[in-house]
Structure formats: structure tokens, C-alpha cells
Amino acid sequence: MDKITLVCENGGERLDKFVKIDSLTRSAVQKLIEDGRVTVNGETARVSYKVCTGDVVEVSDFEPKELDVKPENIPLDIVYEDDELLVVNKGKNMVVHPAAGNYSGTLVNALLYHCKGNLSGINGVIRPGIVHRIDKDTSGLLLVAKTNRAHISLAEQIKEKSVKRRYICIANGVIETNRGVIDAPIGRHPTERKKMAVTSKNSKNAVTHFEVLERFCDYTYLTCRLETGRTHQIRVHLKYIGHPVLGDAVYGPKKNEFNLTSQVLHAKTIGFVHPVTGDYMEFDSEIPDYFNDILNVLRNK
């Protein structure tokens, strides 16, 4: 098992900032800390722990292991590709990376086949190349890193909030204001651990900008721009203001008039600075059929 030992000479820095390993992004370091693979004086610590002078910090098992997730010949909708990265238009119902119960049929399985294993190893054996995620039932554009330098650059852009991420969705109810900002921290739900919630406890700041595109009798078609990227952010924020995403049985009504089993949410636009050329690049995807079908029904009511 790989292990490094760091001794703090000047205290006061957060643990996730103090631990610096060339091959790891700060988010990857945070994941190591959360997984208990970083100890301070022999004890696990929080990400926000302030390292003291003389503290002995040990980081273990941080190098990517040989990947045991198998490549699968699954069709991909690739919007852009070069030697450093890809932009993929993920279909609805596709899981991004393997997890318990989903070790095949994922975007990662498809990417391993398409890229012949040439993907960034920063996020380890289960999430090679994955810079950010969208939910299984959310369709749309995703950035994928082929190289570690691309991954580090793109992750830093996301952290600095410079990546443009615009979604479209249909929300329950009529949103009266034409545009607005939802600024409310998101963390794990206090009693239902598989859900997220707006909460002040163990949460991170979350900001979503929205603009109404079209209003219907009982629904609103809107665009949402992410300033931060918390788990289920748009879904949680729209529930918070009383307008959960149509079809989202986790954060909204269990039943709907369209008999949908998942949310009507699509990652439509993504923009970023290319990690090598420095050029700004922006990509836009077509509105998927399932989304258009519902819009057509609402427009003809």
C-alpha cells in the first residue's frame, strides 16, 4: 500500500489544502480524507481540520489501482474529442460510473472501450476521466478528461466557478418571477441519508440562477445555470422554493399526470477553457425527444 508522511512546519492551514500530491486535485484529496485514508497523528480528521505545527499527517492508498471495470462496446454520443478531453452527450437512464449494483453498462464502461483505456487516473479505478457527474436520470453534456493535466485544469475551473453549465427543466407549478437566484447551502438530509437537502448543518454553499422560458397552466419551463455543483443541486433548490422538477419522485410528488418515473432535466450547455490551447470552447445539445414530447403536450393543452 502506497503511503506518504507529511510533517507540518507552519500550522493554520486546512487539512485538504495542506495535503498536496501532484497527481491529485483538491477534490480528490477531500475524498481521501472523507474515506479515512488521511490521518493526523494517527487519527482520522475532518476536511476542515486546521493543521497544527508538528502534526504528522499520513496519506495512504492514494495511487490509482489497476482498473478492474471492463470496457464495453456501448454507443456514445460524442460532441467533441481531442487528445486531452471529450464532451459526451449522456443519455437518460445511463449511470455515469460504476457503483454498487451498477458495475456494467455505465458511461465509464463505454469510455474505457472508446478511449482504449486512455483516461485520466486522478479519480481512481472506478471513475477514470470523470471530472463531474450528472444523475442517472438526467440527460446531457459531460466533460471527460483523457489526461491528468486536463483533469486538473478542468477540475480547477469548476472549483473557480468559471465553467458554464446551463440546464433546462420543467418544474411543477407556475414560477411568477422571470428570473432569480437560489442561494441556499446543501448537505446530506438529516434523516434520509440517500437524499440531499437545504440545511445549515454539514453543508456547502450552493447557488443556482434560473430564468423562466415558458409558463403553462400548472408547470414552468426554465433554464438553470449552476454557480456551484452540489449533488442534486437543481432538484434540491427547486424543491426548496416550492417548485420541484416534474417527474422527480425523490424531491417532488410521487405521481404525475405523465406517468414519469424520473425528472425532466437536461444538461444543455457546457463552456470551458481548453486545458492546453487556452481557447474558450462552448457546446450546446439538442433538446432530447422525451423532453420535447412533454413540451408539445403542454403547449397543446
N, C-alpha and C positions, 0 to 999 in steps of 0.2 A: 504494500500500500504506500503510495506517494505521500510524503509529509514534509512540510517546511515549518521552521520555527522562527518567529519574529520577536524581538525584544524592543519594547517601546522606550525611546530615549527622551521624548518630549510629549507629555500627556495632553489630554484635552480634545483629541480628535475622535469622531465617531468610529466605531469598530469597522463598519463597512467602507469607510474612507481610508482607515489605517492599513487594512489588508490590500496590498497592491501586488497582483500577479499579472505578468504581461499578457497571458493568454485569456484572461478573464475580464469581462465587463463588470461594472459595479453591481448590476442586477444579478449577475452570476455569483458574485461574492455574497450578496444578500441571501441568495438561495442556499449557498453552503452554510451560512450562519443559521438560517431557519431550519436546516436539516440536521443541525448539531455537529457539523464537520469542522467547526471553528471553536476552539476553546481558549479561555483566558485563565491562566494559572490553573489549568486542569479542569475548569468548569465551563459549561456552555454559557453563552451570554446572548443578550438581545442585540439586534442590529444597531440600535441606537445607543448602546453602551459606550460611555466615554472612556477611552483607554487611558490608563494612568502610567506615569513614568515608572519603569521597572516591570510592568506587566509582561508576562511571557505568553505570546499568542501562537497557538499551533493550528495549522491548516492541514487537513488530511483528506486523502482520496479526492483530489480536485482535478486530476487529469482525465480527459475523456477516455472511456474504456472502448475496447473493440466493440463495434456495433453489432448487436445480435438481432436487430429488427431487419426483416428481409425485404429486399426490393420487390416491388410488384408492378406488373405492366398494366397500370391504370391510366386511362386517358387524362390529360391535363389541358386546361385552357390557359396557355402561356401568352400573356400580353406583351412581355418584353423579356429578353435574355441576353446576357453577355458573359464574359469570363468571371465576373465578380458577383453577379446577382441575377435574380429573376423576379418578375412581378407575375403572380398567378391569380387568376380569377377562380376562386374556390366555389364549388357548387354547394347548394343547400344539402344538408344531411351528411356531409363529409367531415369526419373528425380530423383535426389538424395534426396531432401527434399521438403515438401510442400511449395508452394508459390502461389501467385495469379494465378488462372486458373488451378492449379495442386494440389488439396488437397487430391487426391487419386491416387493409382497406383504407388506411389513413393517407392524408396528404404526404406525410413523411415517407411512407412505403412507396408512393408514386414518385416522389422526388428522388429517392435513392436509385430507382430504376432509370429515370430520365437522365439524371446527372452522373450516373455510374459511380455513385458514392462520393463525388466531389462536392461536398458541402461543408460549411463551417462546423467545427467541432466544439465551439465555445459552450454551447448549451448541453453538452454531454451526449450520451448514447441514444437517448430517447427523442431528443429534439434537435437533431442536426440541421443547421441552416435557419432555424425558426427564430426570427427577430422579434416578432409579435404575433399574437393569435387573434382569431375571431371564433366565436362559438360554433359548434357543430351545425346548428340550425340557422346560422347567419351566413348568407352568401356574400361573395365579393372579393375585393383585391387585397392581396397579402404580399409583403416583401419577404424574400428568401435570400439569404447570404450564401454564396458559394465559398468565399474565403473568410478567414478570420479578420483580416483588415477591413473587409466590407462590413462584417458583422459588428465590429467595434464602432465603426463610423456611424452606421445606421442606428445602432442602439443609443449612441450618444446624441444623435439628432432627435430621437424620440424623447430622451430624457430632457433635452433642452427645449422641447415643445415646438421644434421647427419643422417636423414632418406634418404635411397637410393630410388629414384624414377626414373625409366627408362621407356621411352615411345618409341613406334615405329610409324612411319607415312610415308606417301608418299607425297612428295612435288612437286609442279609444277616446271618445268624447270630442268636443269642439274646443280647441285652444283659441281663446279670444285674442290674445296679443299676437301681433305679426312676427315678432322675434323676441328672443330673450336669452338670458344666461342662467344656467342652474349651477350654482357654486355650493356644493354640499359634500362633506367628506364621506368616503365609502370604506366600509370594513366588513368583516365577517358578521353575518347575522347572529345576534346574541344567543338564540335558542335553536335555530335551524342552520346547522353548520355547512350545508351544501349551498346555502343562499348568501347573497351579499345584501347589505342594507346601508342606508344613510345613518351614520352613527358617529358619536364623538369618541367612542372607546376603540382603541387599537385600530384606528382608521388612517387613511391617507387622503390628502386633498384631492378633489375631483371637480373638474369644470367642463360643462357641456354647453355649447352655443347652439341654439335652434332657430329655425326660420320656417314659417308656415308657407307651404307651396300651394295648397288647395284645401278647402274645407268642404265637408259633406254633412249630411244630416246628423250622423252620430260619430263621425270619425274625422281625423285631421291627417293630411298627407304633409310631411315635413322633412326638412333636411337637418341633420345634426353634425356639428363639427366638434371633434374631440380636441380639447386642450391638454388633457391628461388621458391616460389609458388604463383605467382600473377595470378589474374583472366585472363584466356585465354592466359597464358604466351607463350606457344609454338606457338600458332596460330598467335599471335601478332608479336613475334620475327621473325618467318619465313616470314611473310609479310614484315617486316622491311628490311630484306636482299633480298627481291625480289623473294622469293620462297614460296608463301602461300601454306597451306596444300590443297591437292587435295580434292575437294568437299566442301570446306569451302566458301560458298557464302557470308558470312559476311565480311571476310577479303581477299577474292580472287575473281576470276571470277564468275559471276552469273551462267554461264553454263559450262558444262564439257562434254567430249565425252562419259562418262559412265552414264550420266543422274543421278548422285548422288545428293542427297538433303542435305547431311551432310558430315563432314570432316572424312577423313580416318586417324584416330588417336586412338591409343590403349595404355593404361597404362599397360605395360607388366610385370614389375618387381617392387617389393617393399621390402625394407630391413630395419630393425629397431631393437632396443634393447628392449627385453620384459620388461615392467614396473615393474614386480615383481621378476622374476627369474634372470634378468640381462643378459640373454643369447641373442646373436645376432641371429635374425631369418630373413630369406630371402625367398621370394616366387616368382615364375615365372608362368605366364599363357600362355596357347597356343595361337597362332595367330588365331583370330576368322575367321569364314568362309568368311564373307563379305570382309575382308582384303585379305585373301588368293586368293579369286576369282579374285580380281583385279591384284594381283601379277602374277597369272597364265596367264592372258590376256596379260600383259606387257611382260612377258618372251617369249610368243609365237608369238609376233608381227613380 
